[in-house]
Amino acid sequence: MNDELNALRREIDGIDAELVTLLKRRMAAAAEIAALKGANGLPVLDSERERALLARIRKLAGEELSDGFGSIYSAILAASRSYQNALLGRENHEHEYNRGGKAMICGLLGGKLGHSYSPQIHAELGDYKYRLFERAPEELDAFFADRSWTGVNVTIPYKRAAMKYCDVISERALRIGCVNTVVREADGLVHGYNTDYDGFLGLVNRAGYIPRGKKALILGSGGASLTAQCVLGELGAEVVVVSRSGADNYENVYSHTDAALIVNATPVGMYPNTGRAAVDLRQFPQCAGVLDIVYNPARTALLLQAESLGIPCAGGLYMLVAQAKRSCEVFTDTVIDDAEILRIHRLLRQEMENIVLIGMPGSGKSTIAALLAEWLHRPVLDSDAQVVETAGMSIPDIFAAGGEDAFRARETAALAELGKRSGAVLATGGGSICREENYPLLHQNGTIFWLQRDLARLPKDGRPISQRSDLAALYAQRAPLYARFADAVIDNNGTPEETVRKILEVLA
């Protein structure tokens, strides 16, 4: 095997040498193009040319390799622009500057922004400052009069209000009736766009749902709803909008039980008010797809119900990244390959998802949680510790005072609080799987790992259930519940380091 492997590696080394030679030839041609552009006062970037080139490369690569080749050629184009700019004495990359020649300042404009993932996304997309502009309604006039910023994304509740500050509004944004991306051009004019359209269309395509000729029920009538209405209408769906008032409202929403697609375009179920859904999907027997624009938590109550019913569904994080990618293109007048959406989406999911550990009492959850947190630089959350803190007494004392039912009620309350957080390692009590209502609390933002350890190695000290139970019988009772909750099963009979590596392999 080693001989065969080494032969293949030598073949790859030879191919790499050929690629470097070809790339040098490409850069030489790029240098000649730079000279021609410099002599004629033309910019280095040709957006339409790059878009056409990337589309052609992806087609040549074929479906299986299109994303990977798209990313490779995006990097090649960026290197080519950098090289051409350097040859022309333009020390800084064009995408680092606005059309007026000043350093770009972009950001997110909204009422109550709280924690936003937009700065992280844009840091992956472009080389510009990205800030959060939290403003009250009476501050909008002053904000748009301020000429220090280059471009902003606009979120709740200003997507409609921002239109009056735009000198030019794209046809699509006019059709939708709101803007979510605003750019100040070099001539001082403010242009408004709707990149949520691109984001929602990407979400529909990712879900693989074909809405043509089918009823689409959109919950909510705000800016996000307007975008969804436009996209689905253009895709040929029969669109029905449900709002708090009007002919179609939440009191008569179940008159549309023939809906084939349900879209939540409201904040219902959004952090910190998780666990709520605007409708009960069981009342829609023909529903074949569910989309939720909410991205925190990763799985809203609506999406969790869709999963339980076997209905294909998708959350709003992909939409957020897709619209941000298009916004970055508008800010910088560059072309970014769609493969970047998938890369950043995967990166954010890994960062946002909790690592949840379940298993028998004494199976090593606390130990593994601490080591995972150390390796990944994440906070550790412990449901038993949360119960003790809120109760003001030890777990044995809680059992002594109120029995197991009292403890389980406190445990569910703890999981309701801890499960809505993100980016943590969460160690649960051995009986956390005993209540079905705990599953959505853990799964909404988490990947759940069942740690298995030989029964003979399970300690009983300080564990009321273990002390009074036959462990084999207890395991037989709980094993189906652990399996029901778990996304992955991890053997924890080796060293803690080995177990952590197994978990990280699953997450990779």
N, C-alpha and C positions, 0 to 999 in steps of 0.2 A: 504494500500500500504506500509506503514512504517513497519508493521510487516513482510510482505513478503520480503521487502528490507533487514531488519535486519537479517532475517533468512538466506538469500543468502550470506550476508556478513560474518555471523558466519561460513557458509559452506566454504567460501574462506579462512577464517582464519585457519580452520582445514587443508585444503589442503596445505596452506603455511607452516604450521608446519611439515607436512609430507615431503614436498619438502626440507626443511632445513635439516631434518634427513637424507634424501637420499643424499643430497649434501655433508653432513659431511662424509658419508660412501664413497662417491666418492673421497673426498680429502684424506681420510685415505688410499685408494687404490693408489692414486697418490703419497702419501708419500713413500709407499713401492716401487713403480716404480722408484721414485727418488733415493732411496737407491741403487737399482740394477744398475741404470745408472751411479751413482757416483762411485760405486765399479769397474765398467768396463770402465770408462772414456768416457762414451757416452754423447752427448749433451742432454739437456732437450727437445728441440724442435725436433719433428719428423713431417716434413712438409707433407709427403705423408699420414701418419696416420691421421693428422688433416683434410686434404682435403677429404679423404674417409669418415671420421666420419661426417663432415658437410654435405656431399652429402647424406649420409644415414639418418641423422636427418631430412633434408628437405624433403626427400621422405616419411618418416614415418609421418611427419606433414601434408602432403597433400598440394595441390596447394594453397589453401586459406591461410594457416598458415605458409607456408614454409619460407617466408621472415622474419617474426617475430621470428620464432624458430631458424632460422639461426643466427640472431643477438644475441639471448639469449645464444646460444651455443658458439658463438665466444667469448662472455664475460666470459663464464664458462671456456673455454680453456685458455684464457688469465690469469684468476685468478689461474688456476691450474699451469700454467708455473711459475707464480710469486711465488706461494707457494713452488714449487719444487726448484726453484733457491734459495729461502731463506733457505730451509732445507740443501741445499748443500753448504751454505756459499757463494753463488754467489750473492752478495748484489744487483747487478744491473740486470735488465731484459736483456735478450739476444738481444732483438730487439733494444736496445739503443746503441749497439756496433757493429762495423763492424767485418769482419772476422779476422782482425788483432788485435782485442782487444782494439782499440782506439775509442774514442767517434766519432760517425758518423757525417759527414758533407756532406749534399746532397744539390742539388739545380737545377736550370734551366740555361742552357747555350744557348745563342742566340745572335743575332746581336743587334737589337733594341727591348728591352723587354717591355718598357713602363709599364703599369699596368698589372700585371699577377695575376691570381687567383690561381696559383699553390702553393704558400706558404700557403694560407688558406686551400686548399684541403689537402696538406700533413700534416698540423698541426692537422687535424681531423683523419688522417690515422696512423701516427707513431710518436714516441718520438725521433726525431732527428732534428738537425738544418737544415733548408732549406733556401738557399740563392739564390739570383739572380746574375748570372755571365754574365754580358753584356760584350762581347768581340768583338774586330775587327778581321778580318781574319788573320792579321799578328800576333795576340796574341794567336792563337790556339796552336802553338807549345809549348809555355811557359805554357799555361794552362794545357795541358795534361802531361807535364813533372812534374808539381806540384803534389806532392803525398799527399797533405793535405786533399783533398776531397775523399769521399767514393764512391758516385754515383751521376750522373747527368742525368736529362732529357735534351734532345737536341731538340731545335726548329729552326725555320727559321733563317738563311739560311744554317745551318751546319749539317743537317741530313745525307747528303751524305759525306761531308768532314770529319765527325767524324769517319767514317769507317776506314780510314787509320791509326788511332791511336789505334785501337782495336787489341789485340793479338788473341782474340777468338771472332768469330761472330756466333750468333745462326743461325740455318738453315733457320728459317723463315725470319730473317733480310737479309740474303744473297739472299733469293728468292725475297724479296721485293726490295732490292737494296739500303736500307738506314737503319740507326739506330736512335732511339730516346731515348734510355735508355742505359747508360754506367755505369758499376760497376767495381771498382778496388778490385780484390780479395786479400785475405790475402797473397798470394804468389807474389803479385805485378802485376800480369797479368790483363790487361784491357779487360773486356768482353762486347760485344755489343749486344743489343736486340732491337726488335721492338714491343713495347707495344701499339703503335697506332693500330696495328692489332686487339688487344683485344678491344680497345676503339671503333673502327669503326664497328666491328662485333656486339658489344653490342648495338650500335646505330641502326644498321639494324634490330636486333631482337626487340628492343624497338618499332621501327616504325611498326613492324608486317608485314614487306614487304617480300615476297618470290620472289627472282629474277630469279629463275631457268628457263632457256629457254627464257628469255626476254632480250630485248636490254637495256643496262644500259649506259647512256651517262654521262661520267665523264668530268667535266670542269676543265682544268688545268693539268699540267704534272709534278708538283713538288713532294716533298716527300709525302705529304698527298695523292696525286693522286696515287702514286705507291702502297700505302697501300690499298686504295680503290680498285684498279685494282686487287690486290692479293685476297682480301676478296671476292669480287663479282665474280671473276673468279672461285674460289674454290666453291662458292655457285651455280655455273652453269649458270651464266649470260653471255650474249653476250656483251662484253665490248668494247665500243668505246671511245677513249680519244680525246678531243678537246683541242688544244693549240693555241698559237698565230701564229705558223707556222706549216708546214707539210701538209699532205694530208687532214686531218680533222682539220679545223681551224674555227675561228669565222666568217669568210666570207661565209663559206658554211655549218655552223652548222645546218641550217634548212633543209638540205638534210636528216637529221635524225629525221624527225617528227614522225617516228614510235617508238621513244624511250618510254619505259614504266617506266623507272626510271631515274631521273636526279640528279646528285650529284655535288654540287659545292665544289671543292677542291682548290679554289683560295681565295685570300683575298678580292675579290670584295664584297663590301657591309659591310666590317668590319669597326668598329669605328676607327677614326672619320669620315671616308668617307662613311657614311650610305646613304641609299636611292637609291643605285645602284644595278643592277642585270646584270649578264653576258648574260642572254637570256630572251626572252619573252615566258612564259609558254603557252600563248594562241596559239602558233605555234605548240604545241605538243598535239594533241587531244587524243592520246593514253596514255598520262602520268598518272600513277596511284600512283606515290610516288616521293617525293622530299626530299633530304637530303642535309644539308648545314653544313660544318665543322666549320663555323664561329659561335662563341658563344657570341660575343659582337658586335651588339645588340642581345638580345634574339631572336628577329624575324627580320631577314634580309628582304630586299625588295623582294628577291626571295621567302622566306617563307610566307611573307604577301600576295603575289600574289597567292601562292599555297592555302592559307587559303581562299582567296576570290573566288577561282575557285572550292573549295571543294576537293582539292587534299590532301590526307594524307601527312604530312610532319613532320620533326624533325630537330632541330638545334644541334649545336656542343657541347653544355655544357655537355650533358650526355656522349658524347665521351671523353671529357676532363677528367671527373671524373673517368670514367671506365679505361682509360689508366693509370691514376695516381694511382688508386688502384692496378693495376697489377705491375706498377713500384715500388710501396712500397713493394709489395711482393718480388720483385727481390732484392731491396735494403736490406731488412731485413731477407730474407729467411723464411718468415712466411706465414700463410694462413689467408686471410681476406674474410669474407663472402660477397657475392654479394649484400646482403641487405644494406651494407654500401654505395654502389654506389647510391642507391635510397635516402638514408638519407642525404648524402652530397649534392646530386643534388638538393633536395628539399630545403635544407638550403641555398645554393647559390642562387637559384631562388628567394627565399624570400628576400635575401640581395640585389640582383641586381635589382629587379623589382622596378620601380617607382610606387608610389601610386598617380594616376592622378584623380583629382576632376573636374567634369563638372557639370553644372547646370545653372539655370536661374540667372540673375544678382541679387545679394542680398540673394542668397540661403545659404550663410554661408561658401563658399569654403575657403576663407582666414582664417577665424576663426578655422575651422576644420583642415586645413593644419598646422597651427601653433601648435595646440594641438597634432596632430599626430606626428609632428616632435619632439616635446618635449618628448613625451612618448617613441618614438622609437630611439631617438638620431640621427635623420636624418636631412639633410639640407632642407630648404624650397625654392622652386622655384616658382615664380609668373610671368605668362606670361604678365599680364598687367604692372607689375613693369618693366619687361624687355623692353616692348614697350616704356614706358615713358623714361627709361634710354637711350635707343638708339636714340630716336627721340629728346630728349632734350626739350620736352614740355608735358603738361598734355594731358590726353585722350580727354577731351572736346575741347582743342585747336587743337588736331589732326583732330577731326571731323569738327571743324569750318574751318580749313585750306584746307582740302582735301576730306572731306566727309567720309562715311563709307568704301568705296572701299580702300581709302588710309590707313585707320586703319586696315582693314582686311589683306592687304598685309604685313603691319608691324607685325601683329599678327602671320601670317604664318611663317615669318622669325624668330620670337622669338621662336615659337614652334619647328622649325627645329633645333635650337641651343639647347634648353632646353630638348627636347624629346630624344636626343641621349645620354644624361647623364644617370647615373644609381644610384640606391639606394637613391633617393630623394622623397620628397612629392611635387607634382606639382599642383598648383592651376591655373586654366585657366579662361579666360574671358567667360562671359555668351554666347557669340556668336562664340566660338571657333569651334563649330560643324557645322557652316554655310558653311564651305568649306570642301569638301570631302577629299582634299589632306592633311588636318590636321589629319585625322584618322591614317594613318600609322606613322606619326610623333609622335603621342601620344602612339600608340599601340606597337611600335617596342621594347620598353623597359618597358611598363607600364601595370598595371591593372587599368582599368578605372571605377570609381565610379560616378554614377549620384546621386547627392544630391537633394532630393525633399523637398520643403517647400511650405506650403499653400500660394497661391498668395496674400492673404490679409496681409501676414507677410513680403512681399518683399519690401524693401525700394527702392526709386527712386533717392535719392540725389546723384549727381555726376555721374549718369549713363545716357548718352545721349540717348541711344536706349529706355530705360525704360521710360524716361521723355516724349518722343514724341510718345509712342506707347500705345495701349490698351494691358495691360499685359495678359489678357485672350486670346486675339487674337494672341499675340506674343508667348504665351505658346503653343497654339494649333498648330502654325506653327513649333515650334522648338521641341516639344515633340517627334515626330518620329525620329528626328535627334539625340536627346539625347539617345533614345532607340537603335539606330543603333550603336552608339559609345560605349555604356556602357557594361561592363562585369558584373556589379552588380548595383542594385538600392537600395539606402539607404534613409530612411525617416529621415529628419532632423528637425522635429518639436519638438523634445524633447531637453534635455540639450546637450551641446557640448560633454560632457563626454559619454553620452549614444550613440551618433552618432559614436564617435571614437571606442567604444566597438563593435558596429555593424560591422564596417569596419574590425577590427582586427579579429572578428569571421570568416568573409569571407576569410581572408588571412591565417588563421590557417591551 
